[in-house]
Amino acid sequence: MINKIIQWISAFGQSIQAVAAVAHVFAAGYFVFLFRGHAFWVAVGVTVYAALKEYGYDAHYEMNPPQTMTDNTEDFAGYVAGAWITYLIVRL
């Protein structure tokens, strides 16, 4: 059983999409947690920032590798999930 878990974790770390998704979730969650006194407004700010970054900047200027709308949406979803899940946790 433990070998299967270790194998899964090892494979997970080799997937660029998986690592990127976790990084986006934790980065957004970190900022909401860090400024938890204003968690709602920080989560709103992270959401707006993520939308502008992913659909404005990355869609047009990130060329190595070229970004698709699917890539941008996955990244945006990671930011939003991290921000709002952390907001809900902080407010418990």
C-alpha positions as CSV (number, residue, x, y, z in Angstrom):
1,M,0.0,0.0,0.0
2,I,2.7,2.5,1.0
3,N,4.6,1.7,-2.2
4,K,1.5,2.7,-4.3
5,I,1.2,6.0,-2.4
6,I,4.9,6.7,-3.0
7,Q,4.6,5.8,-6.6
8,W,1.6,8.1,-7.0
9,I,3.3,11.0,-5.3
10,S,6.4,10.5,-7.5
11,A,4.3,10.5,-10.7
12,F,2.4,13.5,-9.5
13,G,5.5,15.6,-9.1
14,Q,6.6,14.8,-12.7
15,S,3.4,16.2,-14.2
16,I,3.8,19.9,-15.1
17,Q,0.1,20.5,-15.1
18,A,-0.3,19.0,-11.6
19,V,2.6,20.9,-10.1
20,A,1.3,24.2,-11.7
21,A,-2.2,23.6,-10.4
22,V,-1.0,23.0,-6.9
23,A,1.3,26.1,-7.1
24,H,-1.6,28.3,-8.2
25,V,-3.9,27.0,-5.5
26,F,-1.3,27.5,-2.7
27,A,-0.1,30.9,-4.0
28,A,-3.6,32.3,-3.9
29,G,-4.4,30.6,-0.6
30,Y,-1.2,31.9,0.9
31,F,-2.1,35.6,0.2
32,V,-5.7,35.2,1.6
33,F,-4.3,33.5,4.7
34,L,-1.5,36.1,5.1
35,F,-4.0,39.0,5.0
36,R,-6.8,37.1,6.7
37,G,-8.1,40.2,8.5
38,H,-9.3,41.3,5.1
39,A,-9.8,37.9,3.6
40,F,-12.8,38.7,1.5
41,W,-11.2,41.7,-0.2
42,V,-8.0,39.8,-0.8
43,A,-9.9,36.9,-2.4
44,V,-11.7,39.4,-4.6
45,G,-8.4,41.0,-5.5
46,V,-6.8,37.6,-6.3
47,T,-9.7,36.8,-8.5
48,V,-9.5,40.0,-10.5
49,Y,-5.7,39.7,-10.7
50,A,-6.0,36.1,-12.0
51,A,-8.5,37.1,-14.6
52,L,-6.4,40.0,-15.9
53,K,-3.2,37.9,-15.8
54,E,-4.4,34.8,-17.4
55,Y,-6.8,36.2,-20.0
56,G,-5.1,39.5,-20.6
57,Y,-1.3,39.0,-20.3
58,D,-0.7,35.3,-20.6
59,A,-3.1,34.8,-23.4
60,H,-1.2,37.3,-25.5
61,Y,2.3,37.5,-24.3
62,E,3.3,34.1,-22.8
63,M,4.8,32.4,-25.8
64,N,7.2,29.7,-24.3
65,P,5.2,27.5,-24.4
66,P,2.3,29.1,-26.2
67,Q,-0.8,29.4,-24.0
68,T,-4.2,28.0,-25.0
69,M,-7.5,29.1,-23.4
70,T,-7.6,25.7,-21.7
71,D,-4.2,26.4,-20.0
72,N,-5.3,29.9,-19.0
73,T,-8.6,28.6,-17.6
74,E,-6.8,25.9,-15.6
75,D,-4.5,28.5,-14.1
76,F,-7.4,30.9,-13.4
77,A,-9.4,28.1,-11.7
78,G,-6.4,27.3,-9.5
79,Y,-6.1,30.9,-8.3
80,V,-9.8,31.2,-7.7
81,A,-10.1,27.8,-5.9
82,G,-7.1,28.6,-3.7
83,A,-8.4,32.1,-2.8
84,W,-12.0,31.2,-2.1
85,I,-11.4,27.8,-0.3
86,T,-8.9,29.6,1.9
87,Y,-11.4,32.4,2.5
88,L,-14.0,29.8,3.6
89,I,-11.5,28.1,5.9
90,V,-10.4,31.4,7.5
91,R,-14.0,32.4,8.2
92,L,-14.8,29.2,10.1
